[in-house]
Every structure is written in structure tokens, then in C-alpha cells.
Amino acid sequence: MDNVTFSQRLRNLQSRHWPRPFWWQLVAFLVGLLLVLVASGIRGWPAPITAVDVEQTRIDVALPPLPSDTSFVQTFRPAHDGLVEVELLLARLHEGGAGTLSLRLHDDRGNLVAAQTWPVATFEHNQPLLLRFSPQPDSAGRTYALSLSGSTDNAFSFWGYTLDVHDGGTLAVPDDTARELRFVTRYRLLALPALSHLAGLWPNGGWLLLALLLMLMPGALLLLLAASHWDGGSRRDGATWWGVALALGLAVWPLLWYWLTLVGVRWRGWSLAATLIIGWLAVIALWLRRRPRPGLKIAPAHLLLLVLLLLAFAVRLLAVRDLLFPAWVDSTRHALITRIMVDEGQIVRDYRPFLPVDRFPYHFGFHTLSAGLLLLGATTLPNLLLILGQLLNALVPLTVYAAAWLVTRRRVAALISAFLVALPFFFPAYYVSWGRLTQLAGVLLLPILLALTWLVAAARSPRPPWWLVALLAAGLALIHVRVFLIYLPFAAIAWLVAGRGRGTRALAAATVLALLLAGPRLWELLPAGTGAFGGADTTYNDFPFGYVTVGWEREFLVAAGIALLIAVRPALRARPWALFALALAGWSGSLLLLLYYSPNIWLINLNSVYIVFFLPLALILGVVAAVLEAWWRRLGIRGALAYAFTGALFALLLLHGVRQQIDILNPATRLARPADLPAISWVDQNLPPDALIAVNSWQWLGATWAGSDGGAWLLPLTGRQTTTPPADYIYSGELVHEVAAFNEAAQAVEDWSDPAAALWLADEGVTHIFVGARGGFFDPADLMDNPSLQAVYNRDGVFVFALDNSLSDSP
């Protein structure tokens, strides 16, 4: 009798948690998934990931005619396993000729890796020539020899460079015509090296955990203290509670730093650590008193979300596997602002002593995180900005999940929205190519602000979380003014659509509190007060069509259009999910139209708006897809085909997304290279504090010049003045003139080996020259031939030259 009762209970339990149609849905989904995985394996899709390994692109001389009886030999040492390709650059020595040239590659054991001979009749001058071969699984650190030869009637050779700029090898040619071949090697990212790279990042684990504790503490504490007013959805979904806590923490830290700075308080490492410890002790105490305890409502969806977040972080770490510095121009200004905040323990009021700039018309919210982590002894500044940026990027799916859950109470909608942002979407992952850490922090917070604004406007709760909206909006204004301005029209649309004016009092209260908290800083940023923003050129408001055509973005936009058509009829019946989807579309469309027809709006352009709209796109697709899934579920076994299609689509998006995320970094935005880091450390240890270092640069944006190699990092990392500081120098009219005048004159110099060039540098107050691995208008070969310059550092393509002291005393 007992056994029968137990069996009956077990059947009842199974039927309650795993309804019979569920098995058909799961089997159909897995069938579709497996079919795509098998087909992709057979067809070799997606394509393997290939990236640059060794890059020596300096050229100043063509090699002599290639020998027919012997060979010129270039040796090199790859940094990665998976060596798969060598690229050279052809140089025509004379017209005519119909011979051949040959390349042979041997490893350090003398084994022939690849050999190929080409007829030269169809070759052109300056044409790249590729030698491809199967991936070498253990190529890292080994020395390879590339042999070059040709027939006697061959009219081509290869470009080279007169200095040895690759520490892993050299070129053997007669009379030392060149010391290095112009060559680029590439490697294929293999599974085991990729996993090994991720495992090698374990030393970052401690400070990454510290970063999570820092970001989550204020939000968790406030949600627990105000649990009687709003619980963040924790009674039904713990992941949502943590997503709201994360967004709230990101908003509160800038507000704390700002108001403590106004009253003269300075953060130090000990005070920040004490605040963090006391805060978490309070969180634990309040959490233990709560029933039910927030954040612990575990569902299978949460395990899927956790896997998704870990996968998103892993592929984002692999995307920056070859970087030691964050990319592009904005990263150096983030480093400079962080350095000043660490030194001062307050928000930046001016840039002294780093720059003679007496104002700070820029957002600082993100930098409270980077400065706080440095005060707590996290890691080095470049590594902190690089890895922290990828962590924030990988956390965007969490806040998107929470936003979708708050509005729809559907975990399917939340998971689909989070998945799209984590993998198949081009944004926000592409932010890494720009170093847009401030805007990234803003869009991490924005989904929660959108969802809570919608709930407050709908006025469906007797205690709407208007105070949360106020804190999040005020924090967003301090994190990124542009994203804050983009958000404002949504609040108006939500007020009109969600509650038809019912949430007026709550939204008004949120507005007043937000203005009290962030209003003084916003007043400082008004263009009439600072003139901080402006000077855009005629292309400032061009629509970024390239973002629409990359990856599968067009397909996602088409899917969103179909989803909106599906939502129209339910919206007419006042279904909340449909109204929310149409409100997001109306917000996006109205902003794009407004900017298109009013192109001179302060601070915002079409580009800056479009790169935020992955958020409404993900939410629209997630919400409507969840409704479709609910319809299919009612069909039972008849809906098997729909679930099979869903499984196949998921597999396609997963494979595409992983491939895209790992390879998303734009190589053109890699300014500082790994070889620059030891050189910068050498400068910090060996050059006098009052040195003025000339660096390579180019005209970046409007009238702004930016460093083009590792020299851009000298000021924030060493405190040494450079001829082109981080872009914040534009806040000083005098510096704008000085930097532009120097760089325009430097670009006009035709021969840096001329002693007159060194004399001009000395007259400008320059004491040293830094030439990074990427380089620029300073040619190290010419500088080496200048008798008034001395190479004091020369390692792996990075050079530091000292000027003759007597030059500065010349009349």
C-alpha cells in the first residue's frame, strides 16, 4: 500500500513539473538543434577564426634580386599555437620578366612545413603574397625559417626594413641590405589554446569578484532596506533581483562620489574597503531576516542564464586575447581620469597636475568603478580597463533579462532577450573596439530604467518604485549624459502609452528627486556654461549604414518588423506586452526621425543613438517570441514542428554568435601593442619626471589629435608629458593650438635623419621620442641615422630616443 502511494505521488509530481507535451517540445527542439549542428560540421560553418600573430609592417627598402641557387632566410618566432599563414609584400625591381619565385617554410627541427612556387607574370607591384598551410598546433615560441628564392629572370623581390624590429628573428641577405622582412604571420584559434588562454586568466579572478561585490553592494543594500516598498521581483525571480541590484549599484556609486566630493570628503583605499565590508555585513544581516530571502528563487531558467553569462564572458575574453591595452582613443582618456580620481580620492574637478586644464566637462560615473578598484589594489590600470570593460559587457544580458521579466513576468521572454544581446547581436560587444566604457556602463543600467519607468507609468502597483527610477536616472546622467538624453523620450512615451497619464504623480516625484541628485552636475555640463561639446564636422550626423549590414543585423531588423506587426492587434486590445513592444519601437523611431530632420542637436547624433538600440530590439524580439512560444505550447504535439524550427534557429544563432563575438574586435583600433608595455615601464623607471616626449599621432576627430601607438599611454601611466596627450586636452584652447601646431609641423617633416629635425624638436622643448610598435610619422630607421639622437631603448620594434642635450642650448 505504501509503495503504491509513493508511486502515485511520484507520477503526480512528474505530471505537475513536466507536463506531457513538454517531452514532445523538448525532443522536437533537440532534433532541430542536432540537425543544424551536424550540418554545420559537415559544411565547415562557421569558418575558423584567423588572427594576426607577428606583424612587421615597416618598410623602407626592397630586397636585392632573389637568388636562384641559394635563399634569403627570414626567421621569426610565433607567439601563438596554430600558425597557418605568412604574408609578404611584393616589390617589382624592373619591368618585364616571366620567371618564378619560391617560398619554403621550415620549423625549428628542420621539417618542411610548406613550399610553393608562383609564376610572376601576373604579379603586381606592392601586391601581398600569401603562403598558406595547415595549422601548426604547437607553433608558439618556436623559431621558423622562411626561405625566399627565385629564377634568374624573376623581376620581383620583397619589401624589407633596414632595422631589426622583431626580437624573435632576423633576415639574412647579402651586405645587410635589410635586417627584417616586411611580413605578417597569422594563426588559427584552436580549441585547446583558447581554453588554455581562459584558464590562464585565473589571476584576474580575485579582483573580478571584488568588482562584482563593489557593483552589487549598494543596490542589494537599498533593495533590502526598502523591501516593504518594492522587492524587485525577488518573490518570483531571484535573477531579476540581482539584475536590479546591479543597475542600482552602478547608479549609486557615482552619486556617492559626487556628493562626497562636494562636501570635501576624499576616498582612500582603507575607507572604501571599510565601506564595502560594512555594507555587505549589513546586506547579510538584512537578508537573513527576510522571509522569503531575496535572490534565492532558483528556477531552471536561472541555470540557463548563468551558463549564458559565463559563455558571454568567455567569448568576450577571447575577443581581447591578444591585447594588453584597451583599444582606440577613448581608452587613454578613461585611464587618465581614473588615475586622477585615484590620486585625489574625488571626482575630477580639473586635470592638474597631468594637464593644464582647469575644468572637467565629461561624465565620470564609470570611473568611480575603475578608480574604486584601483584604490582597493585590484590590478594594473590597462588590465583593469580591458577586463572590467568585458565584464560589464558580459553582464548586459543580466539586466536585459531582468527588464524583460519585470515587464512581462515571462522567463522565456527574458531568456530570449538576454541570449540575443549575449551572442548573436553585434552590439554591445563591438563597444570593445572603441573603448566606449562610459557608454557601456550606461547601457548596462538602461534596460532596468526602461522597465521600471514603464511600471511606474502604468501605475499598476499601490507602491510604484518611483524612487528607483529617480536613482537610476540620476546615476545614468552622471555615467553618460548622452544615454540619459536618449532615455528621456521613452519616459514621455511610457507616460502616454502605459498608463495614459495615470502615473503622473509617481513620474513627477521621480523627476524631482533625480534633478535634486544630479541636477547640479547637469547644470555644469550645459554648453553655455562649459562649451564642452561641439566642433562636429559635416559627417557628424551621417547614418551608420555599416552597422545595419554587418553580421545578421538586417535579419534581426526584419524579424523585429514582423514582431511589431504581430503586436499591433493585441496592442489595440491593450495587452501590456504588445503596448511595451510598440512603445519601444516608437521611442526608437521617433529619436531617429528627430535626429535625421534636426541634425544639429547638441551632443547626440544618429550613430550614438543607433548603437543603443540593440536594447529595444532585443526586448521586442524576446517579448513577441515568448508570446509565440505560448501559442505553440497550446498546440501540444501539433506544435512539434515549430519547436524543431526553434531548435534549429537557436543552433544557428549560437554558432554565429560565438564566432562573431570572438572575432568582433576591429584590428584597425588596436593602437597600443604588447611590446609597448615594457617600453612604457622603462620610461617610467628611467626618464626624468620633467621629460617632454614626442609621440606619433594623427588627426582623429575634427580638430582633435590622438596618439597612434603606445605613446598615447605615457601620460596616464607614467605622468610624463607628451606632445599629444589624451583627448581631454581639447578642453584647453591653448593646448588645442599647441598640439595641432606641433603635429602639423611633424607630419610635414620629410627626413627625420636630418639634424635640423632634431634641432626643431629641441626648440619645441622635446627631450625624448617614443616610437611604439604600431608607429606613425616617426620612422625609427631615419631617427637612428640622426647624429643628434641616441637610441636609449630598442626592443621588439619599440624605440626611445634621447635628444642631444646641447641642442636645447643652440642659439
PyMOL commands that set and color helices and strands:
alter all, ss='L'
color gray80, all
select helices_A, chain A and resi 2-17+20-43+174-176+191-199+202-225+238-262+269-289+300-319+330-344+365-375+381-408+411-422+429-433+437-458+466-479+481-497+504-524+527-530+545-549+553-572+576-597+606-610+614-634+636-662+667-669+676-686+710-718+727-731+733-748+755-763+780-784+805-809
alter helices_A, ss='H'
color red, helices_A
select strands_A, chain A and resi 50-56+61-62+72-76+83-92+100-106+112-119+128-136+144-150+156-161+171-172+180-181+183-188+692-695+697-701+704-707+721-722+768-771+789-795+798-803
alter strands_A, ss='S'
color yellow, strands_A
deselect
rebuild
show_as cartoon
